[in-house]
Each structure stands twice: as C-alpha cells, then as structure tokens.
Amino acid sequence: MKNVVGLGLLLLLTETGGFIHWLERHLLACPFRQTFGIDCPGCGLQRSVLALMKGDIVASFKFYPPTLPILFLVAFTIIHLKFDFKNGAFLIKILYIGIALIVVANYIYKILNHQLI
C-alpha cells in the first residue's frame, strides 16, 4: 500500500504530465494587471512557487524574492500554533515587517528597472 501511495505522489509531481504541469497551464490571472496593465507587488508569486516545486531555487528567487521568507513564515506560524513558543508571536511580527520590506523593495526595483510590463 505504501508503494502505491509513493508511486501516486511521484506521478502527481512529475514535470511531464503531472500536477506541476497542470498548474503551469492554469495560473491565475492578476486582476490588478488586467485592470491597470502593470504588475502588482505580488506578481510572480505563482511562478516562483512552481519553480520551487521543481527544485529551482534560483529561478524562484528571480521570479519573486519574498517567496522563501513567506513560506518560512507560514511554516513557523503553524509550528508556533502547535507548540506556542515563548517569543514566537514577536518573531512572527518581525517576519511580517521584514517580508513587507522585501516586497516593497522588490516592487521599487521593478519600477526603477522598467520591469512592470
């Protein structure tokens, strides 16, 4: 039974025709971009997560730099809710502020380098 589950997961995550391939063909359109014609501060997150799912950390960072900190924040928040760390809430607040700064810096970089379109 374990082998069947493992084989199913392997088939689901393969690039040639599995779940990742399906996700690549069904990315959600950005309503901000559709309305205003330029990227929003979150554009690139879907492609970045897909690159991470494929194991390409460099491409993931190039698509959207805050992806890894966001995933770390989500994982840490879930673990904190389970184990209730002493300074966990403070660390979560610091992570939120740091991620917000990364998002703003990334968006300003895109503006200055004419990468919004």
Chimera marker file (.cmm) of the C-alpha trace (Angstrom):
<marker_set name="trace">
<marker id="1" x="0.000" y="0.000" z="0.000" r="1" g="1" b="0" radius="0.5"/>
<marker id="2" x="2.861" y="2.413" z="0.837" r="1" g="1" b="0" radius="0.5"/>
<marker id="3" x="4.436" y="1.753" z="-2.551" r="1" g="1" b="0" radius="0.5"/>
<marker id="4" x="1.190" y="2.645" z="-4.323" r="1" g="1" b="0" radius="0.5"/>
<marker id="5" x="0.929" y="5.939" z="-2.420" r="1" g="1" b="0" radius="0.5"/>
<marker id="6" x="4.584" y="6.739" z="-3.139" r="1" g="1" b="0" radius="0.5"/>
<marker id="7" x="4.139" y="5.926" z="-6.821" r="1" g="1" b="0" radius="0.5"/>
<marker id="8" x="0.997" y="8.067" z="-6.944" r="1" g="1" b="0" radius="0.5"/>
<marker id="9" x="2.826" y="11.031" z="-5.392" r="1" g="1" b="0" radius="0.5"/>
<marker id="10" x="5.716" y="10.560" z="-7.783" r="1" g="1" b="0" radius="0.5"/>
<marker id="11" x="3.391" y="10.579" z="-10.778" r="1" g="1" b="0" radius="0.5"/>
<marker id="12" x="1.496" y="13.556" z="-9.399" r="1" g="1" b="0" radius="0.5"/>
<marker id="13" x="4.632" y="15.700" z="-9.057" r="1" g="1" b="0" radius="0.5"/>
<marker id="14" x="6.436" y="14.808" z="-12.289" r="1" g="1" b="0" radius="0.5"/>
<marker id="15" x="7.028" y="17.583" z="-14.778" r="1" g="1" b="0" radius="0.5"/>
<marker id="16" x="5.990" y="15.641" z="-17.862" r="1" g="1" b="0" radius="0.5"/>
<marker id="17" x="2.301" y="15.378" z="-17.179" r="1" g="1" b="0" radius="0.5"/>
<marker id="18" x="1.529" y="15.628" z="-13.505" r="1" g="1" b="0" radius="0.5"/>
<marker id="19" x="0.226" y="18.227" z="-11.154" r="1" g="1" b="0" radius="0.5"/>
<marker id="20" x="3.038" y="20.731" z="-11.741" r="1" g="1" b="0" radius="0.5"/>
<marker id="21" x="2.443" y="20.652" z="-15.489" r="1" g="1" b="0" radius="0.5"/>
<marker id="22" x="-1.271" y="21.195" z="-14.904" r="1" g="1" b="0" radius="0.5"/>
<marker id="23" x="-0.550" y="24.148" z="-12.591" r="1" g="1" b="0" radius="0.5"/>
<marker id="24" x="1.739" y="25.735" z="-15.194" r="1" g="1" b="0" radius="0.5"/>
<marker id="25" x="-1.101" y="25.732" z="-17.690" r="1" g="1" b="0" radius="0.5"/>
<marker id="26" x="-3.691" y="27.048" z="-15.201" r="1" g="1" b="0" radius="0.5"/>
<marker id="27" x="-2.078" y="30.018" z="-13.469" r="1" g="1" b="0" radius="0.5"/>
<marker id="28" x="-4.499" y="32.603" z="-12.114" r="1" g="1" b="0" radius="0.5"/>
<marker id="29" x="-4.599" y="35.952" z="-13.893" r="1" g="1" b="0" radius="0.5"/>
<marker id="30" x="-3.731" y="39.023" z="-11.838" r="1" g="1" b="0" radius="0.5"/>
<marker id="31" x="-6.781" y="41.328" z="-11.579" r="1" g="1" b="0" radius="0.5"/>
<marker id="32" x="-4.509" y="44.321" z="-10.871" r="1" g="1" b="0" radius="0.5"/>
<marker id="33" x="-2.585" y="43.704" z="-14.073" r="1" g="1" b="0" radius="0.5"/>
<marker id="34" x="-5.770" y="43.165" z="-16.061" r="1" g="1" b="0" radius="0.5"/>
<marker id="35" x="-7.205" y="46.440" z="-14.765" r="1" g="1" b="0" radius="0.5"/>
<marker id="36" x="-4.171" y="48.732" z="-14.825" r="1" g="1" b="0" radius="0.5"/>
<marker id="37" x="-1.836" y="46.990" z="-17.263" r="1" g="1" b="0" radius="0.5"/>
<marker id="38" x="1.138" y="46.776" z="-14.885" r="1" g="1" b="0" radius="0.5"/>
<marker id="39" x="2.321" y="44.165" z="-12.386" r="1" g="1" b="0" radius="0.5"/>
<marker id="40" x="1.122" y="44.304" z="-8.799" r="1" g="1" b="0" radius="0.5"/>
<marker id="41" x="3.520" y="43.938" z="-5.844" r="1" g="1" b="0" radius="0.5"/>
<marker id="42" x="2.648" y="40.219" z="-5.676" r="1" g="1" b="0" radius="0.5"/>
<marker id="43" x="3.071" y="39.335" z="-9.342" r="1" g="1" b="0" radius="0.5"/>
<marker id="44" x="5.467" y="36.441" z="-9.800" r="1" g="1" b="0" radius="0.5"/>
<marker id="45" x="4.492" y="34.517" z="-6.662" r="1" g="1" b="0" radius="0.5"/>
<marker id="46" x="2.733" y="31.696" z="-8.550" r="1" g="1" b="0" radius="0.5"/>
<marker id="47" x="5.635" y="31.201" z="-10.948" r="1" g="1" b="0" radius="0.5"/>
<marker id="48" x="8.061" y="31.373" z="-8.034" r="1" g="1" b="0" radius="0.5"/>
<marker id="49" x="6.231" y="28.632" z="-6.121" r="1" g="1" b="0" radius="0.5"/>
<marker id="50" x="6.151" y="26.479" z="-9.264" r="1" g="1" b="0" radius="0.5"/>
<marker id="51" x="9.897" y="26.922" z="-9.681" r="1" g="1" b="0" radius="0.5"/>
<marker id="52" x="10.362" y="25.859" z="-6.052" r="1" g="1" b="0" radius="0.5"/>
<marker id="53" x="8.189" y="22.801" z="-6.621" r="1" g="1" b="0" radius="0.5"/>
<marker id="54" x="10.528" y="21.885" z="-9.477" r="1" g="1" b="0" radius="0.5"/>
<marker id="55" x="13.531" y="22.413" z="-7.208" r="1" g="1" b="0" radius="0.5"/>
<marker id="56" x="14.904" y="25.539" z="-8.922" r="1" g="1" b="0" radius="0.5"/>
<marker id="57" x="15.616" y="27.925" z="-6.049" r="1" g="1" b="0" radius="0.5"/>
<marker id="58" x="17.479" y="30.485" z="-8.192" r="1" g="1" b="0" radius="0.5"/>
<marker id="59" x="14.616" y="30.831" z="-10.689" r="1" g="1" b="0" radius="0.5"/>
<marker id="60" x="12.182" y="31.041" z="-7.790" r="1" g="1" b="0" radius="0.5"/>
<marker id="61" x="14.128" y="33.943" z="-6.310" r="1" g="1" b="0" radius="0.5"/>
<marker id="62" x="14.278" y="35.706" z="-9.679" r="1" g="1" b="0" radius="0.5"/>
<marker id="63" x="10.507" y="35.404" z="-10.167" r="1" g="1" b="0" radius="0.5"/>
<marker id="64" x="9.628" y="36.708" z="-6.695" r="1" g="1" b="0" radius="0.5"/>
<marker id="65" x="12.255" y="37.208" z="-3.943" r="1" g="1" b="0" radius="0.5"/>
<marker id="66" x="9.870" y="37.109" z="-0.920" r="1" g="1" b="0" radius="0.5"/>
<marker id="67" x="8.651" y="33.554" z="-1.669" r="1" g="1" b="0" radius="0.5"/>
<marker id="68" x="11.028" y="31.681" z="0.644" r="1" g="1" b="0" radius="0.5"/>
<marker id="69" x="10.516" y="34.075" z="3.590" r="1" g="1" b="0" radius="0.5"/>
<marker id="70" x="6.732" y="33.832" z="3.098" r="1" g="1" b="0" radius="0.5"/>
<marker id="71" x="6.841" y="30.032" z="3.101" r="1" g="1" b="0" radius="0.5"/>
<marker id="72" x="9.085" y="30.097" z="6.192" r="1" g="1" b="0" radius="0.5"/>
<marker id="73" x="6.613" y="32.453" z="7.899" r="1" g="1" b="0" radius="0.5"/>
<marker id="74" x="3.676" y="30.160" z="7.132" r="1" g="1" b="0" radius="0.5"/>
<marker id="75" x="5.543" y="27.079" z="8.367" r="1" g="1" b="0" radius="0.5"/>
<marker id="76" x="6.766" y="28.837" z="11.519" r="1" g="1" b="0" radius="0.5"/>
<marker id="77" x="3.277" y="30.174" z="12.268" r="1" g="1" b="0" radius="0.5"/>
<marker id="78" x="1.781" y="26.684" z="12.012" r="1" g="1" b="0" radius="0.5"/>
<marker id="79" x="4.508" y="25.259" z="14.266" r="1" g="1" b="0" radius="0.5"/>
<marker id="80" x="4.066" y="28.155" z="16.721" r="1" g="1" b="0" radius="0.5"/>
<marker id="81" x="0.322" y="27.500" z="16.906" r="1" g="1" b="0" radius="0.5"/>
<marker id="82" x="1.042" y="23.880" z="17.810" r="1" g="1" b="0" radius="0.5"/>
<marker id="83" x="3.897" y="24.390" z="20.315" r="1" g="1" b="0" radius="0.5"/>
<marker id="84" x="3.386" y="28.029" z="21.476" r="1" g="1" b="0" radius="0.5"/>
<marker id="85" x="6.992" y="29.257" z="21.586" r="1" g="1" b="0" radius="0.5"/>
<marker id="86" x="7.891" y="31.857" z="24.210" r="1" g="1" b="0" radius="0.5"/>
<marker id="87" x="8.837" y="34.637" z="21.725" r="1" g="1" b="0" radius="0.5"/>
<marker id="88" x="7.038" y="33.154" z="18.719" r="1" g="1" b="0" radius="0.5"/>
<marker id="89" x="4.470" y="35.939" z="18.342" r="1" g="1" b="0" radius="0.5"/>
<marker id="90" x="7.195" y="38.584" z="18.410" r="1" g="1" b="0" radius="0.5"/>
<marker id="91" x="9.219" y="36.700" z="15.801" r="1" g="1" b="0" radius="0.5"/>
<marker id="92" x="6.133" y="36.400" z="13.572" r="1" g="1" b="0" radius="0.5"/>
<marker id="93" x="5.634" y="40.181" z="13.765" r="1" g="1" b="0" radius="0.5"/>
<marker id="94" x="9.281" y="40.778" z="12.852" r="1" g="1" b="0" radius="0.5"/>
<marker id="95" x="8.960" y="38.359" z="9.919" r="1" g="1" b="0" radius="0.5"/>
<marker id="96" x="5.848" y="40.184" z="8.672" r="1" g="1" b="0" radius="0.5"/>
<marker id="97" x="7.674" y="43.508" z="8.764" r="1" g="1" b="0" radius="0.5"/>
<marker id="98" x="10.740" y="42.033" z="7.041" r="1" g="1" b="0" radius="0.5"/>
<marker id="99" x="8.646" y="40.429" z="4.302" r="1" g="1" b="0" radius="0.5"/>
<marker id="100" x="6.741" y="43.677" z="3.755" r="1" g="1" b="0" radius="0.5"/>
<marker id="101" x="10.058" y="45.489" z="3.329" r="1" g="1" b="0" radius="0.5"/>
<marker id="102" x="11.247" y="42.858" z="0.843" r="1" g="1" b="0" radius="0.5"/>
<marker id="103" x="8.002" y="43.168" z="-1.164" r="1" g="1" b="0" radius="0.5"/>
<marker id="104" x="8.265" y="46.972" z="-1.280" r="1" g="1" b="0" radius="0.5"/>
<marker id="105" x="11.962" y="46.876" z="-2.190" r="1" g="1" b="0" radius="0.5"/>
<marker id="106" x="11.264" y="44.333" z="-4.944" r="1" g="1" b="0" radius="0.5"/>
<marker id="107" x="8.460" y="46.491" z="-6.361" r="1" g="1" b="0" radius="0.5"/>
<marker id="108" x="10.617" y="49.630" z="-6.296" r="1" g="1" b="0" radius="0.5"/>
<marker id="109" x="13.380" y="47.665" z="-8.058" r="1" g="1" b="0" radius="0.5"/>
<marker id="110" x="10.902" y="46.626" z="-10.757" r="1" g="1" b="0" radius="0.5"/>
<marker id="111" x="9.750" y="50.227" z="-11.182" r="1" g="1" b="0" radius="0.5"/>
<marker id="112" x="13.289" y="51.591" z="-11.470" r="1" g="1" b="0" radius="0.5"/>
<marker id="113" x="14.329" y="48.908" z="-13.975" r="1" g="1" b="0" radius="0.5"/>
<marker id="114" x="11.160" y="49.168" z="-16.088" r="1" g="1" b="0" radius="0.5"/>
<marker id="115" x="10.134" y="45.560" z="-15.413" r="1" g="1" b="0" radius="0.5"/>
<marker id="116" x="6.484" y="46.184" z="-14.583" r="1" g="1" b="0" radius="0.5"/>
<marker id="117" x="5.133" y="45.357" z="-18.017" r="1" g="1" b="0" radius="0.5"/>
<link id1="1" id2="2" r="1" g="1" b="0" radius="0.2"/>
<link id1="2" id2="3" r="1" g="1" b="0" radius="0.2"/>
<link id1="3" id2="4" r="1" g="1" b="0" radius="0.2"/>
<link id1="4" id2="5" r="1" g="1" b="0" radius="0.2"/>
<link id1="5" id2="6" r="1" g="1" b="0" radius="0.2"/>
<link id1="6" id2="7" r="1" g="1" b="0" radius="0.2"/>
<link id1="7" id2="8" r="1" g="1" b="0" radius="0.2"/>
<link id1="8" id2="9" r="1" g="1" b="0" radius="0.2"/>
<link id1="9" id2="10" r="1" g="1" b="0" radius="0.2"/>
<link id1="10" id2="11" r="1" g="1" b="0" radius="0.2"/>
<link id1="11" id2="12" r="1" g="1" b="0" radius="0.2"/>
<link id1="12" id2="13" r="1" g="1" b="0" radius="0.2"/>
<link id1="13" id2="14" r="1" g="1" b="0" radius="0.2"/>
<link id1="14" id2="15" r="1" g="1" b="0" radius="0.2"/>
<link id1="15" id2="16" r="1" g="1" b="0" radius="0.2"/>
<link id1="16" id2="17" r="1" g="1" b="0" radius="0.2"/>
<link id1="17" id2="18" r="1" g="1" b="0" radius="0.2"/>
<link id1="18" id2="19" r="1" g="1" b="0" radius="0.2"/>
<link id1="19" id2="20" r="1" g="1" b="0" radius="0.2"/>
<link id1="20" id2="21" r="1" g="1" b="0" radius="0.2"/>
<link id1="21" id2="22" r="1" g="1" b="0" radius="0.2"/>
<link id1="22" id2="23" r="1" g="1" b="0" radius="0.2"/>
<link id1="23" id2="24" r="1" g="1" b="0" radius="0.2"/>
<link id1="24" id2="25" r="1" g="1" b="0" radius="0.2"/>
<link id1="25" id2="26" r="1" g="1" b="0" radius="0.2"/>
<link id1="26" id2="27" r="1" g="1" b="0" radius="0.2"/>
<link id1="27" id2="28" r="1" g="1" b="0" radius="0.2"/>
<link id1="28" id2="29" r="1" g="1" b="0" radius="0.2"/>
<link id1="29" id2="30" r="1" g="1" b="0" radius="0.2"/>
<link id1="30" id2="31" r="1" g="1" b="0" radius="0.2"/>
<link id1="31" id2="32" r="1" g="1" b="0" radius="0.2"/>
<link id1="32" id2="33" r="1" g="1" b="0" radius="0.2"/>
<link id1="33" id2="34" r="1" g="1" b="0" radius="0.2"/>
<link id1="34" id2="35" r="1" g="1" b="0" radius="0.2"/>
<link id1="35" id2="36" r="1" g="1" b="0" radius="0.2"/>
<link id1="36" id2="37" r="1" g="1" b="0" radius="0.2"/>
<link id1="37" id2="38" r="1" g="1" b="0" radius="0.2"/>
<link id1="38" id2="39" r="1" g="1" b="0" radius="0.2"/>
<link id1="39" id2="40" r="1" g="1" b="0" radius="0.2"/>
<link id1="40" id2="41" r="1" g="1" b="0" radius="0.2"/>
<link id1="41" id2="42" r="1" g="1" b="0" radius="0.2"/>
<link id1="42" id2="43" r="1" g="1" b="0" radius="0.2"/>
<link id1="43" id2="44" r="1" g="1" b="0" radius="0.2"/>
<link id1="44" id2="45" r="1" g="1" b="0" radius="0.2"/>
<link id1="45" id2="46" r="1" g="1" b="0" radius="0.2"/>
<link id1="46" id2="47" r="1" g="1" b="0" radius="0.2"/>
<link id1="47" id2="48" r="1" g="1" b="0" radius="0.2"/>
<link id1="48" id2="49" r="1" g="1" b="0" radius="0.2"/>
<link id1="49" id2="50" r="1" g="1" b="0" radius="0.2"/>
<link id1="50" id2="51" r="1" g="1" b="0" radius="0.2"/>
<link id1="51" id2="52" r="1" g="1" b="0" radius="0.2"/>
<link id1="52" id2="53" r="1" g="1" b="0" radius="0.2"/>
<link id1="53" id2="54" r="1" g="1" b="0" radius="0.2"/>
<link id1="54" id2="55" r="1" g="1" b="0" radius="0.2"/>
<link id1="55" id2="56" r="1" g="1" b="0" radius="0.2"/>
<link id1="56" id2="57" r="1" g="1" b="0" radius="0.2"/>
<link id1="57" id2="58" r="1" g="1" b="0" radius="0.2"/>
<link id1="58" id2="59" r="1" g="1" b="0" radius="0.2"/>
<link id1="59" id2="60" r="1" g="1" b="0" radius="0.2"/>
<link id1="60" id2="61" r="1" g="1" b="0" radius="0.2"/>
<link id1="61" id2="62" r="1" g="1" b="0" radius="0.2"/>
<link id1="62" id2="63" r="1" g="1" b="0" radius="0.2"/>
<link id1="63" id2="64" r="1" g="1" b="0" radius="0.2"/>
<link id1="64" id2="65" r="1" g="1" b="0" radius="0.2"/>
<link id1="65" id2="66" r="1" g="1" b="0" radius="0.2"/>
<link id1="66" id2="67" r="1" g="1" b="0" radius="0.2"/>
<link id1="67" id2="68" r="1" g="1" b="0" radius="0.2"/>
<link id1="68" id2="69" r="1" g="1" b="0" radius="0.2"/>
<link id1="69" id2="70" r="1" g="1" b="0" radius="0.2"/>
<link id1="70" id2="71" r="1" g="1" b="0" radius="0.2"/>
<link id1="71" id2="72" r="1" g="1" b="0" radius="0.2"/>
<link id1="72" id2="73" r="1" g="1" b="0" radius="0.2"/>
<link id1="73" id2="74" r="1" g="1" b="0" radius="0.2"/>
<link id1="74" id2="75" r="1" g="1" b="0" radius="0.2"/>
<link id1="75" id2="76" r="1" g="1" b="0" radius="0.2"/>
<link id1="76" id2="77" r="1" g="1" b="0" radius="0.2"/>
<link id1="77" id2="78" r="1" g="1" b="0" radius="0.2"/>
<link id1="78" id2="79" r="1" g="1" b="0" radius="0.2"/>
<link id1="79" id2="80" r="1" g="1" b="0" radius="0.2"/>
<link id1="80" id2="81" r="1" g="1" b="0" radius="0.2"/>
<link id1="81" id2="82" r="1" g="1" b="0" radius="0.2"/>
<link id1="82" id2="83" r="1" g="1" b="0" radius="0.2"/>
<link id1="83" id2="84" r="1" g="1" b="0" radius="0.2"/>
<link id1="84" id2="85" r="1" g="1" b="0" radius="0.2"/>
<link id1="85" id2="86" r="1" g="1" b="0" radius="0.2"/>
<link id1="86" id2="87" r="1" g="1" b="0" radius="0.2"/>
<link id1="87" id2="88" r="1" g="1" b="0" radius="0.2"/>
<link id1="88" id2="89" r="1" g="1" b="0" radius="0.2"/>
<link id1="89" id2="90" r="1" g="1" b="0" radius="0.2"/>
<link id1="90" id2="91" r="1" g="1" b="0" radius="0.2"/>
<link id1="91" id2="92" r="1" g="1" b="0" radius="0.2"/>
<link id1="92" id2="93" r="1" g="1" b="0" radius="0.2"/>
<link id1="93" id2="94" r="1" g="1" b="0" radius="0.2"/>
<link id1="94" id2="95" r="1" g="1" b="0" radius="0.2"/>
<link id1="95" id2="96" r="1" g="1" b="0" radius="0.2"/>
<link id1="96" id2="97" r="1" g="1" b="0" radius="0.2"/>
<link id1="97" id2="98" r="1" g="1" b="0" radius="0.2"/>
<link id1="98" id2="99" r="1" g="1" b="0" radius="0.2"/>
<link id1="99" id2="100" r="1" g="1" b="0" radius="0.2"/>
<link id1="100" id2="101" r="1" g="1" b="0" radius="0.2"/>
<link id1="101" id2="102" r="1" g="1" b="0" radius="0.2"/>
<link id1="102" id2="103" r="1" g="1" b="0" radius="0.2"/>
<link id1="103" id2="104" r="1" g="1" b="0" radius="0.2"/>
<link id1="104" id2="105" r="1" g="1" b="0" radius="0.2"/>
<link id1="105" id2="106" r="1" g="1" b="0" radius="0.2"/>
<link id1="106" id2="107" r="1" g="1" b="0" radius="0.2"/>
<link id1="107" id2="108" r="1" g="1" b="0" radius="0.2"/>
<link id1="108" id2="109" r="1" g="1" b="0" radius="0.2"/>
<link id1="109" id2="110" r="1" g="1" b="0" radius="0.2"/>
<link id1="110" id2="111" r="1" g="1" b="0" radius="0.2"/>
<link id1="111" id2="112" r="1" g="1" b="0" radius="0.2"/>
<link id1="112" id2="113" r="1" g="1" b="0" radius="0.2"/>
<link id1="113" id2="114" r="1" g="1" b="0" radius="0.2"/>
<link id1="114" id2="115" r="1" g="1" b="0" radius="0.2"/>
<link id1="115" id2="116" r="1" g="1" b="0" radius="0.2"/>
<link id1="116" id2="117" r="1" g="1" b="0" radius="0.2"/>
</marker_set>
